[in-house]
Amino acid sequence: MSTVTKNKKTTSKIKLQPLGDRVVVEREQSEERTAGGIVLPDSAKDKPARGVIVSVGDGKLLDDGSRGKLQVKVGDRVLFSSYAGDEFKIGDQELLLMREDDILAVIE
C-alpha cells in the first residue's frame, strides 16, 4: 500500500474584506532580546501593540445612509491598545480584526 501526501502551501490565496469601519492588521514581531542582550522565551514576550494595515472596510454607515471615509489605509503602520481586536489565523499568518476606533495613532 502506498500513501500520497500533499505539499502544504504556507501562503494563503484568500482575499479578506472587512465590513463597515473594521480593519485587518498584521501585528509586528515581538522583540527576541532585551536591550541588555538577554534572550526572551516566548512566555515572557509581550505582544506588540504595533502593526501594519492589511485590509480596510468600506467605512462606517452614517445616519444619512452614506459611508464615512476611514482615516487609515492599507499599508499604514499603526499603534493600538494591546487588547484591541480579535485574533485569527489564516494559514500561517496571524491577523487582528478591529474597529477603526481601536487604533490609537498612525506611525509615519
C-alpha positions in Angstrom: 0.0 0.0 0.0 1.3 3.4 -0.9 0.4 6.8 0.6 0.2 10.0 -1.2 1.0 13.2 0.7 0.2 16.7 -0.5 2.6 19.6 0.0 1.0 22.3 2.2 1.4 25.8 0.9 2.1 28.5 3.6 0.7 31.4 1.6 -3.0 32.0 1.5 -4.9 33.0 -1.6 -7.9 34.2 0.5 -8.8 37.8 0.0 -10.2 39.2 3.2 -12.6 42.2 3.0 -13.7 43.6 6.4 -17.1 45.1 6.8 -18.0 48.7 7.9 -15.4 50.5 9.9 -13.3 47.4 10.6 -9.7 46.9 9.6 -7.4 43.9 9.4 -4.0 44.4 11.0 -0.9 42.2 10.9 0.9 42.5 14.2 4.7 43.3 14.2 7.0 40.6 15.5 7.9 40.9 19.2 11.5 41.5 20.3 13.7 38.4 20.7 16.2 40.1 23.1 16.2 42.8 25.7 18.3 45.9 25.4 20.9 44.2 27.6 21.1 41.2 25.3 19.1 38.7 27.3 17.2 36.2 25.1 13.4 36.2 25.9 11.4 33.0 25.9 8.0 33.0 24.2 6.2 33.1 27.5 7.9 36.3 28.6 7.3 38.3 25.4 4.7 40.9 25.3 2.5 41.1 22.2 3.5 44.2 20.3 0.8 46.9 20.0 2.0 48.0 16.6 1.2 46.6 13.2 0.5 47.2 9.5 -3.0 47.5 8.0 -3.6 44.7 5.5 -7.2 45.4 4.6 -9.9 48.1 5.3 -13.7 48.1 5.2 -16.0 50.5 3.3 -16.4 52.9 6.3 -19.0 53.5 9.0 -22.6 53.8 7.9 -23.8 57.3 8.8 -27.3 58.4 9.7 -28.0 59.8 6.2 -27.2 56.4 4.6 -23.8 57.4 3.3 -20.4 55.8 4.3 -17.9 57.8 6.3 -14.3 57.7 5.0 -11.8 55.8 7.1 -8.7 57.7 8.4 -6.4 54.8 7.7 -5.4 53.0 4.5 -3.7 49.7 3.5 0.0 49.8 4.3 -0.3 52.3 7.3 1.8 51.4 10.3 -0.5 51.9 13.4 -0.4 51.8 17.1 -3.3 50.2 19.0 -4.1 49.0 22.5 -2.6 45.6 23.3 -6.1 44.0 23.9 -7.8 45.5 20.9 -9.4 43.4 18.2 -10.0 39.7 17.7 -7.1 37.5 16.7 -7.5 34.9 14.0 -5.2 32.8 11.8 -5.2 32.3 8.0 -2.7 29.7 7.1 0.5 30.6 9.0 -0.4 34.3 9.2 -1.8 35.7 12.4 -4.1 38.7 12.0 -6.2 41.0 14.0 -9.7 42.3 13.1 -10.5 45.5 14.9 -12.6 48.6 14.6 -11.0 51.8 13.4 -11.8 53.3 16.8 -9.4 50.8 18.4 -6.5 52.4 16.5 -4.7 55.0 18.7 -2.3 56.5 16.1 -0.7 56.2 12.7 3.1 55.9 12.8 4.8 57.9 10.0 
